[in-house]
């Protein structure tokens, strides 16, 4: 597949994302190069939230097992929704594949496969990679390995779910990628040109949300649970709870630390009576640190664009306060693209390079640069 073929005829991309606990497969159509146009033909996400909820966190071995169980049905559902595979009886196709592993699903109108190779949970990454390799071998298709962090960034440049042109912004830009496993500030000079300015030294912001929610006994995942409780109180009763620390907020570097915030909640929590107030204070403490550090980096590097990415970027209060405190261009993903999804994998894959599928490996600690 040459570059000219990409530009003139467009390509159909099958994208696979299994870096954590969501089994995600999408099919997207892409055309163009400098200002490409993407059309989402299907976007399937099979969530494991209910499975991991009772543990208050993700068990990698359990997540791997669920990925193995879900990948085939999710693939067939994605192909059915995309209408790229002409099969009348999809239930028969699933049962045939399960009863006879050697049975080959007919090759759809796909040009290449994009798959997340890291960072993430190693067992989960390998499950998606091995599935992609098997498809690539059977269908004789190239594979493009994708960095999960980069995918969270580039999905910001698409502003519609079904069909959208890639929005070209002025670079450089500062990207804040914040999720359950990552909190990073990244200088983006152009697509594929990144420099990590700072990152968390211990717990990521999303991980802090999860641990605090567990301490307060309000459920999992922690981010949405804390946001829901915080929204229930209009009065921030600091007289009933001590104000929580904002770790590293005044330091001149761009690093983060959230484990101390979690510990402070553990010591200051005074019972269920003040759960809503504590949630509001925790959320605000995290928001204060994220915004101040990000805007500091943006000013220091004289950028006009801030990009948000990752599951925590879905937090409404975070977005609201960012908009009120940053007067220039702010890019935040559509809600369905904030959490893990395969659309972002496919978009990042479009800008990547194919690699021999036999050489593709998982890298749980993969860096963006």
C-alpha positions as CSV (number, residue, x, y, z in Angstrom):
1,X,0.0,0.0,0.0
2,X,1.7,3.2,-1.2
3,X,1.3,6.7,0.0
4,X,-0.3,7.7,-3.3
5,X,-2.9,4.9,-2.8
6,X,-3.7,6.4,0.6
7,X,-4.3,9.9,-0.7
8,X,-6.2,9.2,-3.9
9,X,-8.4,6.3,-3.0
10,X,-8.6,6.4,0.8
11,X,-8.3,3.5,3.2
12,X,-10.4,1.5,5.5
13,X,-8.7,0.8,8.9
14,X,-9.6,-1.9,11.4
15,X,-8.5,-0.6,14.8
16,X,-8.0,-2.7,18.0
17,X,-7.5,-1.3,21.5
18,X,-7.1,-3.5,24.6
19,X,-4.6,-1.6,26.7
20,X,-6.7,-1.8,29.9
21,X,-10.1,-3.1,30.7
22,X,-12.2,-2.1,27.6
23,X,-12.3,-4.3,24.5
24,X,-12.5,-1.8,21.7
25,X,-12.7,-2.3,17.9
26,X,-13.5,0.3,15.3
27,X,-13.6,0.6,11.6
28,X,-12.8,4.0,10.1
29,X,-12.5,5.4,6.6
30,X,-9.7,7.9,6.0
31,X,-8.9,10.1,3.0
32,X,-6.3,12.8,2.4
33,X,-3.0,13.6,4.0
34,X,-2.4,17.2,5.1
35,X,-6.1,17.7,6.0
36,X,-7.4,14.1,6.1
37,X,-11.1,13.3,6.4
38,X,-12.2,10.5,8.8
39,X,-15.5,8.7,8.8
40,X,-16.4,6.4,11.7
41,X,-18.0,3.3,10.2
42,X,-18.3,1.5,13.5
43,X,-17.1,2.0,17.1
44,X,-17.7,-0.8,19.5
45,X,-16.6,-0.7,23.2
46,X,-17.2,-3.7,25.5
47,X,-16.7,-2.4,29.0
48,X,-15.5,-4.6,31.9
49,X,-16.4,-2.0,34.6
50,X,-19.1,-4.2,36.2
51,X,-16.7,-7.1,36.4
52,X,-13.9,-5.1,38.2
53,X,-16.2,-3.0,40.3
54,X,-16.3,-5.4,43.2
55,X,-12.5,-5.3,43.4
56,X,-12.3,-1.5,43.3
57,X,-9.7,-1.7,40.5
58,X,-8.5,-3.7,37.5
59,X,-7.1,-7.2,37.8
60,X,-4.9,-7.7,34.7
61,X,-5.4,-11.5,34.5
62,X,-9.1,-11.1,34.8
63,X,-9.1,-8.3,32.2
64,X,-7.0,-10.5,29.8
65,X,-9.6,-13.4,30.1
66,X,-12.4,-11.0,29.3
67,X,-10.6,-9.6,26.3
68,X,-10.1,-13.1,25.0
69,X,-13.8,-13.8,25.4
70,X,-14.9,-10.5,23.9
71,X,-12.6,-9.8,20.9
72,X,-14.3,-12.1,18.4
73,X,-17.9,-11.0,19.1
74,X,-16.8,-7.3,19.2
75,X,-15.0,-7.7,15.9
76,X,-18.0,-9.3,14.2
77,X,-20.3,-6.6,15.6
78,X,-17.9,-3.9,14.3
79,X,-17.7,-5.5,10.8
80,X,-21.5,-5.8,10.8
81,X,-22.0,-2.2,11.8
82,X,-19.5,-1.0,9.2
83,X,-21.2,-2.9,6.4
84,X,-17.8,-3.9,5.0
85,X,-18.4,-7.6,5.4
86,X,-21.4,-9.0,3.4
87,X,-22.7,-11.7,5.7
88,X,-26.4,-12.3,6.3
89,X,-26.1,-14.5,9.4
90,X,-23.6,-13.1,11.9
91,X,-24.7,-15.3,14.7
92,X,-23.9,-18.3,12.6
93,X,-20.5,-16.8,11.9
94,X,-19.7,-16.5,15.6
95,X,-20.9,-20.0,16.5
96,X,-18.9,-21.4,13.5
97,X,-15.7,-19.6,14.6
98,X,-16.1,-20.8,18.3
99,X,-16.8,-24.4,17.3
100,X,-14.0,-24.5,14.8
101,X,-11.1,-22.2,15.5
102,X,-9.6,-23.0,12.1
103,X,-12.7,-21.5,10.4
104,X,-11.7,-18.3,8.7
105,X,-13.8,-15.2,8.8
106,X,-14.1,-13.9,5.3
107,X,-11.8,-11.0,4.6
108,X,-13.6,-7.6,4.7
109,X,-12.8,-4.5,2.7
110,X,-9.9,-3.5,5.1
111,X,-6.6,-2.0,4.0
112,X,-4.6,-2.4,7.3
113,X,-5.0,-3.1,11.0
114,X,-4.0,-0.6,13.7
115,X,-3.4,-2.0,17.2
116,X,-2.3,-0.5,20.5
117,X,1.0,-1.9,21.6
118,X,1.5,0.3,24.8
119,X,1.6,1.7,27.3
120,X,-0.9,-0.3,29.3
121,X,-1.3,-3.6,31.1
122,X,1.0,-6.2,29.6
123,X,-1.4,-9.2,29.5
124,X,-4.2,-7.0,28.0
125,X,-1.9,-5.5,25.3
126,X,-0.7,-8.9,24.2
127,X,-4.3,-10.2,23.9
128,X,-5.1,-7.5,21.4
129,X,-1.8,-7.8,19.6
130,X,-2.0,-11.5,19.2
131,X,-5.6,-11.1,17.9
132,X,-4.4,-8.5,15.4
133,X,-1.5,-10.8,14.3
134,X,-3.9,-13.7,13.7
135,X,-6.1,-11.5,11.5
136,X,-3.2,-10.0,9.6
137,X,-1.9,-13.5,8.8
138,X,-5.2,-14.8,7.7
139,X,-6.2,-11.8,5.7
140,X,-2.7,-10.9,4.4
141,X,-2.9,-7.3,5.9
142,X,-0.2,-5.0,7.2
143,X,-0.3,-3.9,10.9
144,X,0.5,-0.4,12.2
145,X,1.5,-0.4,15.9
146,X,0.0,2.5,17.9
147,X,1.2,4.4,21.0
148,X,-1.8,4.7,23.3
149,X,-0.8,8.1,24.6
150,X,-0.4,9.6,21.1
151,X,-3.8,8.2,20.2
152,X,-5.4,10.1,23.1
153,X,-3.8,13.3,21.7
154,X,-4.6,13.0,18.0
155,X,-8.3,12.1,18.5
156,X,-8.7,15.7,19.7
157,X,-8.4,16.9,16.1
158,X,-11.6,15.2,15.1
159,X,-14.7,17.1,16.1
160,X,-17.6,14.9,14.9
161,X,-18.4,11.2,15.5
162,X,-19.6,10.2,12.1
163,X,-17.6,12.2,9.6
164,X,-15.0,14.9,10.2
165,X,-12.1,16.7,8.7
166,X,-8.8,16.8,10.7
167,X,-8.6,20.2,12.3
168,X,-5.1,21.6,11.7
169,X,-4.0,23.8,14.6
170,X,-1.0,26.0,15.2
171,X,1.9,24.2,16.8
172,X,3.6,24.0,19.2
173,X,0.9,22.9,21.7
174,X,0.8,21.5,25.2
175,X,-1.0,18.2,25.7
176,X,-2.2,17.1,29.1
177,X,-2.9,13.3,29.1
178,X,-4.6,12.4,32.3
179,X,-6.1,9.0,33.1
180,X,-6.1,6.1,35.5
181,X,-2.6,5.1,34.5
182,X,-1.0,8.3,33.2
183,X,-0.6,12.0,34.0
184,X,1.7,13.6,31.6
185,X,2.5,17.1,30.2
186,X,3.7,16.8,26.6
187,X,5.1,19.5,24.3
188,X,3.8,18.7,20.8
189,X,5.6,20.5,18.0
190,X,3.8,18.6,15.2
191,X,2.3,15.2,14.6
192,X,4.9,12.6,15.7
193,X,7.1,15.3,17.3
194,X,6.7,15.1,21.1
195,X,8.7,15.9,24.3
196,X,7.6,14.9,27.7
197,X,7.9,17.9,30.0
198,X,6.6,16.3,33.2
199,X,4.6,13.4,34.6
200,X,3.4,11.9,37.8
201,X,6.0,10.6,40.3
202,X,3.6,8.2,41.9
203,X,-0.2,7.9,41.5
204,X,-1.8,9.2,38.3
205,X,-4.8,11.5,38.8
206,X,-7.3,8.8,37.7
207,X,-5.7,6.3,40.1
208,X,-6.0,8.8,42.9
209,X,-9.7,9.2,42.1
210,X,-10.1,5.4,42.3
211,X,-8.3,5.1,45.6
212,X,-10.1,8.0,47.2
213,X,-13.5,6.5,46.1
214,X,-12.5,3.2,47.6
215,X,-11.7,5.0,50.9
216,X,-15.0,6.8,50.9
217,X,-16.9,3.7,49.8
218,X,-18.7,5.3,46.9
219,X,-17.9,2.8,44.1
220,X,-15.8,2.3,41.0
221,X,-14.6,3.9,38.7
222,X,-13.6,6.6,41.1
223,X,-13.6,9.6,38.8
224,X,-17.3,9.5,37.8
225,X,-18.3,8.5,41.3
226,X,-16.5,11.4,42.9
227,X,-17.8,13.9,40.3
228,X,-21.4,12.7,40.9
229,X,-21.1,13.2,44.7
230,X,-19.3,16.6,44.3
231,X,-22.1,17.8,42.1
232,X,-24.6,17.2,44.9
233,X,-23.2,19.9,47.1
234,X,-23.4,23.5,46.2
235,X,-21.8,24.6,49.5
236,X,-18.2,23.7,49.9
237,X,-18.2,23.3,53.7
238,X,-14.6,23.7,54.5
239,X,-15.5,24.2,58.2
240,X,-16.5,20.5,58.3
241,X,-13.4,19.2,56.5
242,X,-9.9,20.5,56.5
243,X,-8.7,21.8,53.1
244,X,-6.7,19.2,51.3
245,X,-3.2,19.7,50.0
246,X,-2.4,20.5,46.4
247,X,0.8,18.4,45.9
248,X,3.7,20.1,44.0
249,X,1.4,22.9,42.8
250,X,4.0,25.6,43.6
251,X,7.1,23.8,42.3
252,X,8.7,25.2,39.2
253,X,8.8,21.8,37.4
254,X,6.0,20.2,35.4
255,X,5.7,17.0,37.5
256,X,2.8,15.7,39.5
257,X,2.2,13.7,42.7
258,X,-1.2,12.5,43.9
259,X,-0.4,9.8,46.4
260,X,-0.2,12.3,49.2
261,X,-3.6,13.6,48.4
262,X,-5.0,10.1,48.8
263,X,-3.3,9.7,52.1
264,X,-4.6,13.1,53.3
265,X,-8.2,11.9,52.6
266,X,-7.5,8.7,54.6
267,X,-6.5,10.7,57.6
268,X,-9.1,13.5,57.3
269,X,-12.1,11.5,56.4
270,X,-14.6,11.9,59.2
271,X,-17.4,9.5,58.2
272,X,-20.2,9.2,55.6
273,X,-21.8,12.5,56.8
274,X,-19.3,14.6,54.8
275,X,-18.7,12.4,51.8
276,X,-20.1,14.9,49.3
277,X,-18.0,17.7,50.7
278,X,-14.9,15.6,50.7
279,X,-15.5,14.6,47.1
280,X,-15.8,18.2,46.0
281,X,-12.6,19.1,47.8
282,X,-10.7,16.1,46.3
283,X,-11.9,16.9,42.8
284,X,-11.0,20.6,43.2
285,X,-7.5,19.8,44.5
286,X,-6.8,17.6,41.5
287,X,-8.2,20.2,39.1
288,X,-6.2,23.0,40.7
289,X,-2.9,21.1,40.2
290,X,-3.7,20.0,36.7
291,X,-4.7,23.5,35.5
292,X,-1.9,25.4,37.1
293,X,0.8,23.1,35.9
294,X,-0.6,22.9,32.4
295,X,-1.0,26.7,32.0
296,X,2.4,27.2,33.4
297,X,3.9,24.9,30.8
298,X,1.8,26.6,28.1
299,X,3.1,30.1,29.1
300,X,6.7,29.0,29.5
301,X,6.7,27.5,26.0
302,X,4.6,30.3,24.6
303,X,2.0,28.0,23.0
304,X,-1.5,29.0,22.1
305,X,-3.1,25.6,22.2
306,X,-3.8,23.2,25.1
307,X,-4.9,19.7,24.3
308,X,-6.7,17.5,26.8
309,X,-6.7,13.7,26.6
310,X,-7.5,10.6,28.7
311,X,-10.4,9.4,30.8
312,X,-10.1,12.2,33.4
313,X,-10.5,14.8,30.6
314,X,-14.2,13.8,30.5
315,X,-14.6,15.5,33.9
316,X,-17.1,18.4,33.3
317,X,-15.7,20.6,36.1
318,X,-12.2,20.2,34.8
319,X,-13.2,21.3,31.3
320,X,-15.3,24.2,32.7
321,X,-12.5,25.6,34.8
322,X,-9.9,25.1,32.0
323,X,-12.1,27.2,29.7
324,X,-12.5,30.0,32.3
325,X,-8.7,30.2,33.0
326,X,-7.2,29.6,29.5
327,X,-8.0,32.4,27.1
328,X,-6.6,30.7,24.0
329,X,-7.3,27.5,22.1
330,X,-8.5,24.5,24.1
331,X,-9.0,21.1,22.5
332,X,-10.9,18.5,24.5
333,X,-12.1,15.2,23.0
334,X,-15.7,14.3,22.5
335,X,-17.0,12.5,25.6
336,X,-17.0,9.1,23.8
337,X,-13.4,9.6,22.8
338,X,-12.1,10.6,26.2
339,X,-12.1,7.1,27.6
340,X,-10.4,4.2,25.8
341,X,-11.7,3.6,22.3
342,X,-10.5,2.2,19.0
343,X,-11.3,5.2,16.9
344,X,-8.4,7.1,18.4
345,X,-6.2,4.0,17.7
346,X,-7.3,4.0,14.0
347,X,-6.6,7.7,13.6
348,X,-3.1,7.4,15.2
349,X,-2.5,4.4,13.0
350,X,-3.3,6.4,9.9
351,X,-0.3,8.6,10.6
352,X,1.9,5.6,11.6
353,X,4.0,3.2,9.6
354,X,3.3,-0.5,8.9
355,X,5.6,-3.0,10.6
356,X,6.2,-6.7,10.0
357,X,3.5,-8.3,12.2
358,X,6.0,-11.0,13.4
359,X,8.1,-8.2,15.0
360,X,5.3,-6.4,16.8
361,X,5.5,-6.7,20.6
362,X,3.7,-5.3,23.6
363,X,5.5,-2.6,25.6
364,X,3.7,-1.9,28.8
365,X,5.9,1.1,29.6
366,X,6.1,2.5,26.0
367,X,7.1,6.2,25.9
368,X,5.8,8.7,23.4
369,X,9.3,10.0,22.9
